């Protein structure tokens, strides 16, 4: 059976240059590229290396020039402040141009970095696009991260300016950002030139030296015009957890990013100019970058920016209200959100009590979509429920169901097909391709398509060693799975020590560093265990120091508080178990993979090199106590 998808996918494989240069026609260029993929520095491939453009112009100005200036570009929906505001393309462009002038007044020029540490407010989108307008590189840091995590990102990106707010607002509390930012600046070695603070009425703060009030600075600034940059120049840095404590700065370029996101919006998600798209995520994560901010605006669609709790503890009625009130055509969220809604509203009445006739599809990503959640969503919403799998590193789906091209048969349990541009294969430990239906390491043949990471920020070596070295000629995803007889890809989980908590990738190694710092802890291991709501949650196993006199309950409380302070509440470490010993090999290596297998309900063959098998028997019942 030769489907439209088959033809398009085949074209992307046989003539990638022609395929993506044709896709580049959907973007306005100052200098139209004639080169598709540039392999002159293989394996560090670049796309459209002779092209020049401005991403902000493509996201805003060109739609105004095409007559869409009065169409809504951004809908800000904030139940925590009881606010709904609509910004037309013209209004958003004017605010972005003015704030770009603020950055220019602070000496920011093309190539400089700006750290954005803001809650889910329109100013976050304004700051990101303002950086893009003048060729600066933004690095958005999720507002849930603690000071130490923010400091690490400041030291790595070395920003000229930081843009932040006096506070963030959650359903039951106000989160003071300024103390976190002050602490991060005290911890960091890099000196920031200036800090711009958005004063929110819920918690205004006193500003110090080198700190500017956003509103005052905006009133004094002149609008800035778009600055053309090379397609290969960086647009942003987005930090993601590694298996060590040091965060990895994923780089996104301007040209490939614009082309890939515009193509994906139409062909993967089926969204066209004028449609309303809601990605219920946060701008601090890659979904927020790609599908709250850039892809909808590059398309000329309307994007919804929701300030509240869309993922983790969402309100079923709020989801229905937003879809109905704003006539949302497609919703993109994490399975965690839908599981939480189902738990609150198993009959689906709070969700379907609203007019959902505008909704054409539900897209779920960030973690495995279990069959029960898929079936409930399909039955409740009566629209296609489409899983898609990708990573911070890729920036857009590796595998999905291309509704914009054609809707393929949907299978429950997270299986989807590779998207055009991605030659996905499954290999064994030696890099040899395995038969269909056989589990292995999921890899992608180089070169990766446009929009994916060209490297890590100022760390080509780490990029090569972390992603390219394991299997020559391939990008290693770090995920395991298999391809079935129909060509559908099934994702089974991570093969490294990064866990996925409610769609957020977090390093167990970073958590272990915090846990191990407690004076009463002799050694520890943090693993991800299944959770019916969040997909995975971390569980810490700790061995206390011999002769430790501290109450174990107090140690556990101290550890939970320390991880919250050092990593942030997003880490969700609440399960800490004191054990007499950890299972190890005779060489002293802790058997984390074996423990993960037991915790996941998949006890693999126990290695014969265990130092003391009785230890494993002792902790197996603890590992098997699955969450939820």
KEDREN-841784 format. One record per residue (C-alpha): residue number from 1; y, x, z. Coordinates in Angstrom, 2 decimals. Each point is the difference from the previous one (the first is absolute). Layout:
// KEDREN-841784
  seq        Y        X        Z
  NUM        Y        X        Z
...
//
This chain:
// KEDREN-841784
  seq        Y        X        Z
    1     0.00     0.00     0.00
    2     3.24     1.62    -1.17
    3     2.82    -1.31     2.20
    4     3.73     0.59    -0.21
    5    -0.39     2.20     3.06
    6    -2.69     2.06    -1.75
    7     2.26     0.61    -3.01
    8     3.03     0.96     2.11
    9    -2.03     2.23     2.30
   10    -1.63     1.74    -2.97
   11     3.41     0.63    -1.58
   12     1.25     1.61     3.22
   13    -3.01     2.33     0.00
   14    -0.12     0.97    -3.69
   15     3.76     0.47    -0.51
   16     1.73     0.27     3.38
   17     3.15     1.53    -1.51
   18     0.41    -2.82    -2.50
   19    -0.88    -2.66     2.56
   20     2.52     1.10     2.62
   21     2.77     0.91    -2.45
   22    -0.28    -3.57    -1.29
   23     0.22    -1.26     3.60
   24     3.11     2.16     0.46
   25     1.82    -2.26    -2.49
   26     0.35    -2.54     2.83
   27     2.34     2.44     1.81
   28     3.58     0.94    -0.98
   29     0.33     3.77    -0.47
   30     3.01     2.26    -0.33
   31    -2.32     2.29    -1.96
   32    -3.13    -1.70    -1.33
   33    -3.08     2.17     0.63
   34    -2.12     1.28    -2.87
   35    -2.60     1.64     2.26
   36    -2.58    -2.09     1.85
   37    -1.99     2.21     2.33
   38     1.18     3.60     0.37
   39    -2.97     2.26     0.75
   40     1.91     3.28    -0.20
   41    -0.57     0.64     3.73
   42    -3.50    -1.44     0.29
   43    -1.24    -1.41     2.39
   44     3.57    -0.90     1.02
   45     0.53    -2.57    -2.72
   46     3.39    -1.59    -0.68
   47     0.90    -3.14    -1.95
   48     2.90    -0.45    -2.46
   49     1.30     3.48     0.76
   50     2.71    -0.06    -2.71
   51     1.37    -3.43     1.03
   52     3.06    -0.81     2.12
   53     0.83    -3.27     1.77
   54     1.34    -1.56     3.17
   55    -2.36    -2.18     2.03
   56     2.76    -1.99     1.72
   57     1.61    -0.84    -3.35
   58    -3.35    -1.31    -1.19
   59    -0.48    -2.04     3.17
   60     3.46    -1.58     0.07
   61     2.69     0.76    -2.61
   62    -2.03    -0.64    -3.13
   63    -0.95    -3.50     1.15
   64     3.67    -0.83     0.54
   65     0.80     1.30    -3.47
   66    -2.82    -2.17    -1.38
   67     1.54    -3.15     1.53
   68    -2.05    -0.28     3.20
   69     2.83     1.00     2.34
   70     0.08    -3.32     1.88
   71    -3.78    -0.25     0.42
   72    -1.28     0.67     3.50
   73    -1.21     3.59     0.31
   74    -0.76    -0.01     3.73
   75    -0.73    -2.77     2.50
   76     0.32     1.17     3.60
   77    -2.00    -2.30     2.26
   78     0.24     0.86     3.69
   79    -1.43    -2.52     2.44
   80     0.67     2.45     2.84
   81     3.75    -0.33    -0.64
   82    -0.15    -3.53    -1.48
   83     1.47     1.32    -3.24
   84    -0.63    -0.61    -3.71
   85     2.26     1.81    -2.46
   86    -0.19     0.25    -3.78
   87     1.44     2.93    -1.94
   88     0.52    -0.33    -3.73
   89    -0.56     3.00    -2.22
   90     3.76     0.43    -0.22
   91     0.52    -0.25     3.76
   92    -2.83     2.44     0.72
   93     1.25     2.46    -2.64
   94     3.50    -0.08     1.50
   95    -1.28     0.70     3.53
   96    -2.26     2.78    -1.26
   97     2.80     1.64    -2.01
   98     2.31    -0.14     3.02
   99    -2.56     1.55     2.34
  100    -0.77     2.64    -2.62
  101     3.69     0.83     0.35
  102    -0.46     0.32     3.76
  103    -2.77     2.54    -0.55
  104     2.12     1.85    -2.53
  105     2.83     0.16     2.56
  106    -2.46     1.72     2.36
  107    -0.66     2.68    -2.59
  108    -3.32    -1.36    -1.27
  109    -0.74     1.06    -3.58
  110    -2.98    -0.23    -2.31
  111    -3.04     1.66     1.56
  112     1.19    -0.34     3.60
  113    -2.23    -1.91     2.40
  114     0.96    -3.04     2.06
  115    -2.26    -1.33     2.76
  116     0.09    -3.79     0.35
  117    -1.11    -1.31     3.42
  118     0.82    -3.70    -0.22
  119    -1.62    -3.32     0.82
  120    -0.75    -2.67    -2.61
  121     3.60    -0.81    -0.87
  122     1.78    -0.05    -3.39
  123     1.70     3.27     0.89
  124    -3.38     1.73    -0.23
  125    -0.25    -1.00    -3.66
  126     3.67     0.88    -0.52
  127    -0.49     3.49     1.47
  128    -3.08     0.71    -2.12
  129     1.64    -1.12    -3.23
  130     3.25     1.80     0.87
  131    -1.92     3.26     0.26
  132    -1.63    -0.68    -3.35
  133     3.40    -0.78    -1.51
  134     1.38     3.48     0.68
  135    -3.27     1.88    -0.51
  136    -0.59     0.66     3.70
  137    -3.53    -0.09     1.39
  138    -0.67    -2.59     2.68
  139    -2.65     0.23     2.68
  140    -0.55    -3.30     1.78
  141    -1.58     0.23     3.44
  142    -1.64    -3.11     1.40
  143     1.93    -1.36     2.96
  144    -3.15    -0.17     2.12
  145    -0.41     3.77     0.13
  146     0.87     1.84     3.19
  147     2.53     2.83     0.31
  148    -2.49     2.84    -0.47
  149    -1.25    -1.47    -3.29
  150     3.57    -0.49    -1.21
  151     0.89     3.56     1.01
  152    -2.92     1.41    -2.01
  153     1.25    -1.81    -3.09
  154     3.57     1.16     0.55
  155    -1.14     3.62     0.21
  156    -2.10    -0.28    -3.14
  157     2.49    -1.90    -2.19
  158     3.09     1.80     1.38
  159     2.41    -2.88    -0.72
  160     3.74     0.34    -0.35
  161     0.53    -3.52     1.38
  162    -2.00    -2.47     2.11
  163     0.57    -3.73    -0.38
  164    -1.10    -2.12     2.95
  165     0.82    -3.10     2.03
  166     0.87    -0.77     3.58
  167    -3.19    -2.02     0.36
  168    -2.91    -1.81    -1.55
  169    -0.96    -3.54     0.95
  170    -3.49    -1.30     0.59
  171    -1.02    -3.55     0.92
  172     0.00     0.71     3.74
  173     2.20     3.05     0.47
  174     2.82     2.17    -1.25
  175    -1.01     3.58    -0.83
  176     2.72     2.58     0.64
  177    -0.01     2.45    -2.92
  178     2.84     2.24     1.11
  179    -1.83     1.58     2.99
  180    -3.01     0.71    -2.22
  181     2.23     1.58    -2.62
  182     1.91     2.05     2.59
  183    -3.28     1.28     1.44
  184    -1.32     0.85    -3.46
  185     3.13     1.96    -0.84
  186    -0.34     1.89     3.29
  187    -3.63     0.83    -0.82
  188     0.61     1.05    -3.60
  189     1.01     3.49    -1.04
  190     1.94    -1.16    -3.06
  191     3.68    -0.83     0.47
  192     1.10    -3.21    -1.71
  193     3.53    -0.14    -1.40
  194     0.78    -3.59     0.92
  195    -1.59    -3.21     1.23
  196     0.97    -3.46    -1.26
  197    -0.75    -2.86     2.40
  198    -0.26    -3.67    -0.92
  199     1.33    -1.82     3.06
  200    -1.97    -3.17     0.65
  201     1.57    -2.63     2.27
  202    -3.18    -0.27     2.08
  203     0.50     3.55     1.34
  204     3.19     1.85    -0.98
  205     0.08     3.66     1.04
  206     2.57     2.66     0.75
  207     0.30     2.52    -2.84
  208     0.39     3.71     0.57
  209     1.18     2.98    -2.02
  210    -1.20     0.11    -3.60
  211    -0.99    -3.68     0.21
  212     1.59    -2.60    -2.23
  213     0.09    -3.77     0.20
  214    -1.59    -1.38    -3.19
  215     2.50    -2.84    -0.47
  216     3.05     2.21     0.52
  217    -1.32     2.71    -2.34
  218    -0.82    -2.60    -2.66
  219     3.49    -1.49     0.11
  220     1.55     3.43    -0.53
  221    -2.27     1.09    -2.88
  222     0.40    -0.35    -3.75
  223    -2.94    -1.26    -2.11
  224    -2.11     2.73    -1.57
  225    -1.35    -0.11    -3.53
  226    -3.65     0.68    -0.88
  227    -0.87     3.69    -0.45
  228    -2.66     0.72    -2.66
  229    -2.78     2.30     1.20
  230    -3.07     1.54    -1.57
  231    -3.04    -2.24    -0.10
  232    -1.83     2.65     2.01
  233     2.66     0.19     2.74
  234    -1.14    -1.48     3.33
  235     1.06    -3.54     0.86
  236    -1.42    -0.06     3.50
  237    -2.25     1.64     2.58
  238    -2.34    -2.25     1.94
  239    -1.94     1.55     2.83
  240    -3.60    -0.96     0.60
  241    -2.44     1.08     2.65
  242    -2.22     2.96    -0.66
  243    -3.15     1.05     1.81
  244     2.15     2.51     1.87
  245     3.06    -0.84     2.03
  246     2.46     1.07    -2.71
  247     1.07    -2.94    -2.20
  248    -0.34     0.29    -3.77
  249     3.12    -0.61    -2.06
  250    -1.13    -1.93    -3.07
  251     2.49     0.55    -2.81
  252     0.83    -2.73    -2.51
  253     1.84     0.90    -3.19
  254     2.60    -2.15    -1.78
  255    -1.38    -0.47    -3.50
  256    -3.70    -0.53     0.51
  257     0.70    -2.20     3.00
  258     2.32    -2.34    -1.90
  259    -2.36    -0.32    -2.97
  260    -3.14    -0.59     2.10
  261     1.54    -2.55     2.36
  262     1.61    -1.99    -2.80
  263    -3.33    -0.03    -1.87
  264    -2.00    -0.96     3.10
  265     2.29    -2.87     0.95
  266    -0.61    -1.77    -3.31
  267    -3.57     1.00    -0.73
  268    -1.63     0.30     3.43
  269     1.95    -2.59     1.99
  270     1.06    -2.34    -2.79
  271     3.67    -0.02     1.10
  272     2.81    -0.32    -2.55
  273     3.83    -0.05     0.24
  274     1.18    -2.92     2.11
  275    -3.24    -0.39     1.98
  276     0.08     0.27     3.81
  277    -2.31     2.61     1.51
  278    -0.69     0.48     3.69
  279    -1.63     3.18     1.28
  280    -0.45    -0.72     3.70
  281     0.12     3.62     1.07
  282     2.62     2.45     1.25
  283     2.26     2.29    -2.00
  284    -1.33     2.87     2.11
  285    -3.37    -0.23    -1.77
  286    -0.87     0.59    -3.63
  287    -0.47    -3.73    -0.66
  288     3.58    -0.51     1.09
  289     1.28     2.77    -2.23
  290    -1.92    -1.13    -3.05
  291    -0.15    -3.78     0.30
  292     2.83    -1.08     2.28
  293     2.63     2.25    -1.55
  294    -0.69     1.71    -3.30
  295    -2.53    -1.95    -2.07
  296     1.60    -3.46     0.37
  297     3.50     1.34    -0.65
  298    -1.06     2.17    -2.94
  299    -1.53    -3.19    -1.42
  300     3.00    -2.27     0.56
  301    -1.95    -2.16     2.45
  302     1.11    -1.24     3.44
  303    -1.42     1.77     3.04
  304    -0.37    -1.40     3.52
  305     0.87     2.27     2.94
  306    -1.48    -1.48     3.18
  307     1.08     1.19     3.43
  308    -2.53    -1.04     2.60
  309    -3.72     0.51     0.41
  310    -1.64    -0.71    -3.36
  311    -3.02     2.19     0.77
  312    -1.87     0.30     3.29
  313     1.12    -3.16     1.81
  314     1.43    -2.22    -2.75
  315     0.87    -3.66     0.32
  316    -1.97    -2.20    -2.38
  317     2.81    -2.51    -0.22
  318     2.51     2.74    -0.78
  319    -2.09     1.21    -2.93
  320    -0.15    -3.49    -1.42
  321     3.71    -0.55     0.58
  322     1.06     3.16    -1.81
  323    -2.22    -0.74    -3.01
  324     1.28    -3.56    -0.23
  325     3.68     0.64     0.73
  326     0.40     2.91    -2.41
  327    -2.50    -1.20    -2.62
  328    -2.10     3.15     0.24
  329    -2.19     0.55    -3.08
  330    -2.22     2.71     1.51
  331    -0.59     1.24     3.53
  332    -1.18     3.53     0.74
  333    -1.15     0.80     3.53
  334    -2.81     1.59     1.99
  335    -3.31    -1.67     0.88
  336     1.03     0.48     3.65
  337     2.77    -2.56    -0.46
  338    -2.33    -2.58    -1.48
  339    -2.60     0.59     2.73
  340     2.68    -0.57     2.62
  341     1.14    -3.18    -1.71
  342    -3.58    -1.22    -0.20
  343    -0.48     0.72     3.71
  344     3.13    -2.01     0.86
  345    -0.57    -2.74    -2.55
  346    -3.70    -0.18    -0.99
  347     0.43    -3.31    -1.85
  348     2.96     1.37    -1.95
  349     2.23    -2.97     0.79
  350     3.03     2.01     1.17
  351    -0.10     1.99    -3.22
  352    -0.71    -2.81    -2.44
  353     2.32    -2.46     1.75
  354     2.72     1.48    -2.23
  355     0.53    -0.41    -3.72
  356    -1.93     2.97    -1.39
  357     0.00    -1.14    -3.64
  358     2.07     3.02    -1.07
  359    -2.70     2.43     1.18
  360    -2.08     1.34    -2.88
  361    -1.98     2.77     1.71
  362    -0.64     1.80     3.27
  363    -0.36     3.80    -0.13
  364    -1.60     1.85     2.91
  365    -0.09     3.76     0.53
  366     0.17     2.75     2.60
  367    -3.51    -0.41     1.38
  368    -3.33    -1.50    -0.95
  369     0.09    -3.70    -0.86
  370    -3.05    -1.43     1.73
  371    -1.80    -2.90    -1.74
  372     0.72    -2.50     2.81
  373     3.76     0.56    -0.26
  374    -0.18    -0.18    -3.79
  375    -1.88    -3.30     0.11
  376     2.38    -1.52     2.56
  377     3.11     1.02    -1.95
  378    -1.45    -1.29    -3.26
  379    -0.98    -3.32     1.53
  380     3.26    -0.46     1.92
  381     2.53     1.05    -2.64
  382    -1.90    -1.05    -3.15
  383     1.40     2.96    -1.98
  384    -1.62     3.24    -1.18
  385    -0.45     2.39     2.93
  386     0.15     3.50    -1.43
  387    -0.85     3.19     1.78
  388     1.67     3.21    -1.11
  389    -0.69     3.53     1.15
  390     2.42     2.90    -0.06
  391     1.60     2.62     2.19
  392     3.35     1.32     1.12
  393    -0.71     2.88    -2.34
  394    -0.46    -2.14    -3.11
  395     2.91    -2.40     0.53
  396    -1.60    -2.86    -1.92
  397    -3.51    -1.50    -0.29
  398    -2.90     2.21    -1.01
  399    -2.24    -3.04    -0.23
  400     0.85    -3.69    -0.13
  401    -0.50    -3.12    -2.09
  402     2.62     0.13    -2.77
  403     1.23    -3.59     0.12
  404     2.92     0.83    -2.28
  405    -2.38     1.13    -2.73
  406    -2.76    -2.49     0.78
  407    -1.69    -1.23     3.13
  408    -3.49     1.47     0.15
  409    -2.80    -1.59     2.04
  410     0.71     0.53     3.70
  411    -2.66     1.34     2.35
  412     0.29    -0.15     3.79
  413    -0.22     3.13     2.10
  414     2.77     2.22    -1.40
  415    -1.37     0.73    -3.48
  416     2.54     0.38    -2.81
  417     0.23     1.92    -3.28
  418     1.88     3.26    -0.68
  419     3.49    -0.52    -1.37
  420     1.05     1.53    -3.33
  421     0.81     3.67     0.45
  422    -2.52     0.56     2.79
  423    -3.33     1.49    -1.06
  424    -1.90    -0.73     3.22
  425    -3.40     1.58     0.59
  426    -2.43     0.25     2.92
  427    -1.54     3.42     0.70
  428    -2.35     1.50     2.54
  429     0.83     2.90     2.30
  430    -0.45     2.53    -2.80
  431     2.35    -1.87    -2.35
  432    -2.78    -1.40    -2.20
  433     0.57    -3.60    -1.18
  434    -2.45    -2.47     1.54
  435    -1.63    -3.04    -1.55
  436     1.59    -3.41     0.23
  437    -0.82    -1.66     3.28
  438    -0.30     3.35     1.79
  439     2.45     0.83     2.77
  440     2.06     3.17    -0.16
  441     3.49     1.51     0.04
  442     2.59    -1.89    -2.04
  443     1.97     2.38    -2.21
  444     2.47    -0.38    -2.88
  445    -0.07     2.18    -3.10
  446     3.16     2.06    -0.54
  447     2.67    -0.49    -1.10
  448     0.98    -2.91     2.21
  449     2.14    -2.65    -1.71
  450     3.79    -0.30     0.39
  451     1.33    -1.09     3.38
  452    -2.53     1.96     2.03
  453     0.90     3.01     2.10
  454     0.64     3.20    -1.98
  455    -0.24     2.07     3.19
  456     0.88     0.08     3.71
  457     3.52     0.82     1.11
  458     0.45     3.77    -0.23
  459    -3.73     0.52     0.43
  460    -1.86     0.35    -3.31
  461    -2.76     1.92     1.73
  462    -0.72    -2.78     2.48
  463     0.02    -2.53    -2.84
  464    -2.52     2.06    -1.96
  465    -2.25     0.74     2.96
  466     0.16    -3.52     1.40
  467    -0.47    -2.00    -3.19
  468    -1.12     2.14    -2.95
  469    -2.14     2.89     1.26
  470    -3.10    -1.90     1.16
  471    -1.09    -1.16    -3.45
  472     1.38     1.99    -2.93
  473     1.97    -2.14    -2.45
  474     0.14    -2.97     2.34
  475     2.34    -1.48     2.58
  476    -1.94    -0.69     3.21
  477     0.91    -3.36     1.50
  478    -1.72     0.57     3.35
  479    -1.69    -3.39    -0.34
  480    -3.67    -0.72    -0.57
  481    -1.56    -2.81    -1.99
  482    -1.89    -0.86    -3.18
  483     0.42    -1.56    -3.43
  484    -2.25    -2.98    -0.68
  485    -1.77    -0.97    -3.21
  486     3.03    -2.00    -1.18
  487     2.37     2.94     0.42
  488     1.57    -1.35     3.21
  489     0.98     2.55     2.62
  490    -1.05    -0.64     3.62
  491     1.90     1.84     2.74
  492    -2.02     0.69     3.15
  493     2.43     2.05     2.11
  494     1.54     3.37     0.71
  495    -1.97     3.20    -0.16
  496     2.52     1.97     2.07
  497     1.55    -0.41     3.43
  498     2.81    -2.34    -1.01
  499    -0.50    -3.57     1.19
  500     1.55    -3.19    -1.28
  501     1.62    -2.21     2.66
  502     1.32    -3.26    -1.46
  503     0.70     1.74    -3.29
  504     1.67     3.03     1.63
  505    -1.68     3.38    -0.51
  506     0.01     2.00     3.21
  507    -1.38     3.41     0.86
  508    -2.66     0.14     2.69
  509     0.71     3.73     0.21
  510     3.60    -0.67     1.02
  511    -1.20    -2.42     2.65
  512    -2.53     2.52     1.30
  513     2.77     2.52     0.46
  514     1.84    -2.44     2.29
  515    -3.15    -1.06     1.88
  516    -1.13     3.60     0.48
  517     3.37     0.98     1.46
  518    -0.70    -2.00     3.17
  519    -0.70     2.51     2.80
  520    -3.10    -1.88     1.15
  521    -1.63    -0.08    -3.45
  522    -2.45     2.77    -0.86
  523    -0.78    -1.15    -3.54
  524     0.29    -3.15    -2.04
  525    -0.73    -1.71    -3.28
  526     1.82    -2.92    -1.62
  527    -1.87    -2.10    -2.52
  528     0.71    -3.24    -1.85
  529    -2.10    -3.01     0.98
  530    -0.24    -3.33    -1.74
  531     2.45    -2.68     1.11
  532    -0.26    -3.57    -1.28
  533     3.79    -0.33    -0.18
  534     1.40     3.42    -0.90
  535    -2.89     1.44    -2.01
  536    -0.17     3.09     2.20
  537     1.38     1.03     3.36
  538    -0.22     3.41     1.66
  539    -2.34     0.64     2.91
  540     0.40     3.14     2.09
  541    -3.01     1.60     1.68
  542     1.09     2.42     2.71
  543    -1.84     2.47     2.19
  544     1.84     0.74     3.24
  545     0.54     3.45     1.41
  546    -2.67     1.04     2.48
  547     1.25    -0.73     3.48
  548     2.89    -2.14    -1.23
  549     1.30    -2.09     2.88
  550     2.13    -2.38    -2.05
  551    -1.20    -3.59    -0.01
  552    -1.67    -0.61    -3.44
  553     1.84    -3.32    -0.32
  554     3.29     1.84     0.44
  555    -1.04     2.57    -2.65
  556    -0.73    -2.83    -2.42
  557     3.37    -1.64     0.70
  558     1.76     3.36    -0.44
  559    -1.73     0.61    -3.35
  560     0.86    -3.44    -1.36
  561     3.64     0.49     1.00
  562     0.14     3.53    -1.44
  563    -1.35    -1.04    -3.39
  564     2.46    -2.87    -0.10
  565     2.85     2.38     0.79
  566    -1.05     2.84    -2.31
  567    -1.47    -1.88    -2.99
  568     1.48    -3.45     0.52
  569    -1.32    -3.50     0.72
  570    -1.36    -0.17    -3.55
  571    -2.83     2.31     1.14
  572    -1.42    -2.92     2.03
  573    -2.06     2.29     2.25
  574    -1.16    -2.20     2.87
  575    -3.69     0.86     0.21
  576    -0.57     3.19     1.98
  577    -3.49     0.72     1.34
  578    -0.82     2.74     2.50
  579    -3.37     1.58    -0.89
  580    -1.99     2.81     1.62
  581    -0.21     2.00    -3.25
  582     0.49    -0.24    -3.77
  583    -2.86     0.46    -2.49
  584     0.23     3.35    -1.75
  585    -1.90     2.24    -2.35
  586    -1.41     3.23     1.39
  587     2.99     1.79    -1.47
  588     2.28    -2.14     2.14
  589     1.29    -2.40    -2.68
  590     0.61    -3.53     1.28
  591    -2.00    -2.53    -2.01
  592     2.88    -2.31    -0.92
  593    -1.63    -1.27    -3.19
  594    -3.16    -0.98     1.86
  595     2.04    -1.79     2.65
  596     2.00    -1.83    -2.69
  597    -3.22    -1.14    -1.62
  598    -1.29    -1.42     3.27
  599     3.33    -1.69     0.71
  600    -0.03    -1.57    -3.49
  601    -3.52    -1.32     0.53
  602    -1.43     2.48    -2.51
  603    -1.99     2.56     2.07
  604    -0.64     2.82    -2.45
  605    -2.76     2.54     0.41
  606     0.76     1.99     3.11
  607     0.27     3.71    -0.81
  608    -2.72     2.20     1.43
  609     2.59     2.48     1.18
  610     1.28    -2.10     2.90
  611     0.54     2.10     3.09
  612    -1.20    -2.76     2.34
  613    -1.42    -3.22    -1.53
  614     0.19    -1.69     3.38
  615     3.80     0.07    -0.22
  616    -0.14    -2.04    -3.19
  617    -2.32    -2.49     1.65
  618     2.43    -0.32     2.91
  619     3.06    -0.83    -2.07
  620    -1.69    -2.09    -2.73
  621     0.39    -3.28     1.94
  622     3.70     0.78     0.49
  623     0.48     0.67    -3.69
  624    -1.88    -3.13    -0.97
  625     2.40    -2.23     1.96
  626     1.95    -1.08    -3.06
  627     3.44    -1.52     0.36
  628     0.64    -3.66    -0.74
//
